[in-house]
Amino acid sequence: MNNVAIRALIRNDLRIYMTDRRAMIIGVLVPILIAAFFGYVFGGNDRAEAGKIPVAIVDEDESAVSRAIAADFAKEPLVLVQMLNRAQAEQAVRAGKIQVAAVIPRNFGAGATRALFSERAGPQVELLIDPSQSMSGRVVEGLFAQHGMQEITKEAFSGASGRAALTDSIARLDRASPADVPERAELKNLLEALRNLNVRTGSEGGGSALGSQRGLRIPYVVATTAITSARSVPYNGYAHSFAGMTTQFILLAGIDAGIVLLLVRERGIWQRLRSAPLGKAQYLLARIISTALIGLFQFTLIYTAAIAIFKVHIGGSFIGFAALAVALCVLNAAFGLMLAAIGRSAAATRGIAILATLLLVMVGGAWVPSFVFPKWLQQVSLALPTRWAVDGLDAMTWRGLGLDAAVAPILVLGAAATVCIAIAIWRFRWEE
């Protein structure tokens, strides 16, 4: 093997890459900027500035209960509330200015209070939802259940409509036959006790030890704890975005390397290469090494910026992180070489290669986390090396996992690179 010729080709490729300073800066700066954007959108390393859900409250009831629910919503940190009429709310949702509008119907307060003490159907609250924001609808539905229950029970235990509802329910029990309501006596005693409580709390205005003046609240508190293997390293949204964007732009660099090889074949330079004391295997090896080194250089600069500026931590195994970087860059080189081997022209190959790369990174979870995909797409994505690359980098950074979590991604990336190299050797036409 002509080692001198291989080293000369590698040095030449690296020299050409370093000479084009503008392309080199763009190749590093663009993924950093895009990763910063996606990382900020998905929370970055501080979720205190997360955007609020724009919500409209349409109060057609204008009762004490409905006004109290609207006031409770206004205090919620998750939502930004506007008070609109129905026509305004429908137009705002249709235009995308409001994600959800909750319409509180007429007689809501009285009807909900009556339904609390009887078998009567409760009033219907209508949610007007932007179809592209279905998750926001679920958030508002949960908040309405929380605040609605609190304000309805508050009215039931201390308000005038609560006393009226209790009196009505007691009268209905008196009219019912013992055969229809076997537990009539017990229910009547319970309702009369609640009515007495209502009268007392309503007249005193001070509430009781049970907090009936405030209404019934959810009887528990949910504490959320973020769990990663590296307990000292908090979750950083930039970590995932840098894993995805680095994977994408490393593969795009492989496309450029393959296009350059096609351009060499289309020009007179190819004849001079064939006349040199260099074989097919040596030439392909030199191209793989030089492209992998360029990719590793880009990878290092991108993650240096991620660590220094965006506080991304390598919370897991540094050896696993470095091995993943090498495996990804080797795959990048093999991918570019395969494109050059099967491509017929630089122009045609570039479009197909960019489309293939975008599909790889989209389905591989480089843009958005794969857990948001449908179940079938999550399974499909496991067949793509990009999914394993992104998951592996996540494991070595914010998840804080050990070296064993990097083994499977490295093996998958290595197997994918081997397949690409085999196709390249099979289809590469040295004599042309």
Buried (B, 14 or more C-beta within 10 A) or exposed (E): EBEEBBEBBBEEBBEEBEEEEEEBEEBBEBBBEBBBEBBBEBBBBEEEEEEEBBBBBBBBBEBBBBBBBBEBBBEBEBBBBBBBEBEBBBEBBEEEEBBBBBBBBBBBBBBBBBBBBBEBEBBEBEBBBBEEBEEBBEBBBEBBEBBBBBBBBBBBBBBEBBBBBBBBBBEBBEEEEEEEBEEBEEBBEBBBEBBEBBBBBBEEEEBBEEEBBBBBEEEEEEEEEEEBBBEEBBBBBBBBBBBBBBBBBBBBBBBBBBBBBBBBBEEEEBEEBEEEEBEEEBBBBBBBBBBBBBBBBBBBBBBEBBBEEBBBBBBBBEEBBBBBBBBBBBBBBBBBBBBBBBBEEBEEBBEEBEEBBBEBBBBBBBBBBBEEBEEEEBEEBEEBBBBBBBBBBBBBBBBBBBBEBBEEBBEBBBBBBEBBBEBBBEEBEEEE
